[in-house]
Amino acid sequence: MVAAGQSASTSSNLQTWSVVAVEDPERKGKLSELAGNQAHIRQCPLFLVWLADLARLADIADSRGLPREALDYLEMFVTATIDAALAAQNAAIFAESKGLGMVYIGGIRNQVGVELGIASQPSLSKPDLRFSPQEAPR
Ligand SMILES: Cc1cc2nc3c(=O)[nH]c(=O)nc-3n(C[C@H](O)[C@H](O)[C@H](O)COP(=O)(O)O)c2cc1C
């Protein structure tokens, strides 16, 4: 499913998204509460949190001593949000093609930063756990 997401186009070849897979019942329960007590978050076997992730680029820039001011522009936020949405929708279509149901949960944005440890910097989402950046399957 994630490979299907990775096959989506990304703007400028920057891959400004990440996904966090949540299977632990306790963690899903907490997410359900934070997203307005949506029972289907507790009930689903796999909950994928798709992130507009500019933190990875920030880390790379920092590690190389390169400037990263451009990441603060609204344009980059829009770019990352579109990248994440395209990846999520590719994964959704893949899941449905296999007969699996899915539903987007916009409620995840209510106060989920608390649960996932998303960074305090408003413009840079930072998950605790990220899959390793890797070559997108082609
Ligand atoms: C960005 C987005 C956020 C959504 N958030 C929720 C949500 O928090 N909980 C939920 O049960 N469904 C959510 N949905 C699913 C919609 O409620 C669902 O798609 C609805 O049935 C609208 O009908 P349609 O998909 O045929 O347009 C969301 C869908 C999208 C695209």
The ligand as a Tripos MOL2 file, in Angstrom:
@<TRIPOS>MOLECULE
LIG
   31    33     1     0     0
SMALL
NO_CHARGES

@<TRIPOS>ATOM
      1 C1        -10.2760   15.3000    3.4590 C.3       1 LIG1
      2 C2        -11.3460   14.3640    3.9570 C.ar      1 LIG1
      3 C3        -11.5640   14.2700    5.3280 C.ar      1 LIG1
      4 C4        -12.5420   13.3710    5.8220 C.ar      1 LIG1
      5 N1        -12.7130   13.2500    7.1730 N.ar      1 LIG1
      6 C5        -13.5580   12.3120    7.6500 C.ar      1 LIG1
      7 C6        -13.6560   12.0540    9.0440 C.ar      1 LIG1
      8 O1        -12.9830   12.6700    9.8810 O.2       1 LIG1
      9 N2        -14.4840   11.0500    9.4590 N.ar      1 LIG1
     10 C7        -15.2310   10.3150    8.5650 C.ar      1 LIG1
     11 O2        -15.9710    9.4280    9.0100 O.2       1 LIG1
     12 N3        -15.1530   10.5440    7.2500 N.ar      1 LIG1
     13 C8        -14.3350   11.5010    6.7670 C.ar      1 LIG1
     14 N4        -14.2140   11.6940    5.4230 N.ar      1 LIG1
     15 C9        -15.0050   10.8470    4.5300 C.3       1 LIG1
     16 C10       -16.1930   11.5980    3.9780 C.3       1 LIG1
     17 O3        -17.0590   11.8830    5.0380 O.3       1 LIG1
     18 C11       -16.8660   10.7040    2.9660 C.3       1 LIG1
     19 O4        -16.0560   10.6460    1.8330 O.3       1 LIG1
     20 C12       -18.2820   11.1880    2.6960 C.3       1 LIG1
     21 O5        -19.0360   10.0550    2.5290 O.3       1 LIG1
     22 C13       -18.4170   12.1150    1.5340 C.3       1 LIG1
     23 O6        -18.9470   11.4270    0.4260 O.3       1 LIG1
     24 P1        -18.1270   11.2510   -0.9260 P.3       1 LIG1
     25 O7        -16.8370   10.6140   -0.5820 O.co2     1 LIG1
     26 O8        -18.9970   10.3700   -1.7760 O.co2     1 LIG1
     27 O9        -17.9720   12.6400   -1.4700 O.co2     1 LIG1
     28 C14       -13.3000   12.5910    4.9110 C.ar      1 LIG1
     29 C15       -13.0660   12.7100    3.5320 C.ar      1 LIG1
     30 C16       -12.1030   13.5790    3.0620 C.ar      1 LIG1
     31 C17       -11.8570   13.6660    1.5770 C.3       1 LIG1
@<TRIPOS>BOND
     1     1     2 1
     2     2     3 ar
     3     2    30 ar
     4     3     4 ar
     5     4     5 ar
     6     4    28 ar
     7     5     6 ar
     8     6     7 ar
     9     6    13 1
    10     7     8 2
    11     7     9 ar
    12     9    10 ar
    13    10    11 2
    14    10    12 ar
    15    12    13 ar
    16    13    14 ar
    17    14    15 1
    18    14    28 ar
    19    15    16 1
    20    16    17 1
    21    16    18 1
    22    18    19 1
    23    18    20 1
    24    20    21 1
    25    20    22 1
    26    22    23 1
    27    23    24 1
    28    24    25 2
    29    24    26 1
    30    24    27 1
    31    28    29 ar
    32    29    30 ar
    33    30    31 1
@<TRIPOS>SUBSTRUCTURE
     1 LIG1         1 GROUP 0 **** ****
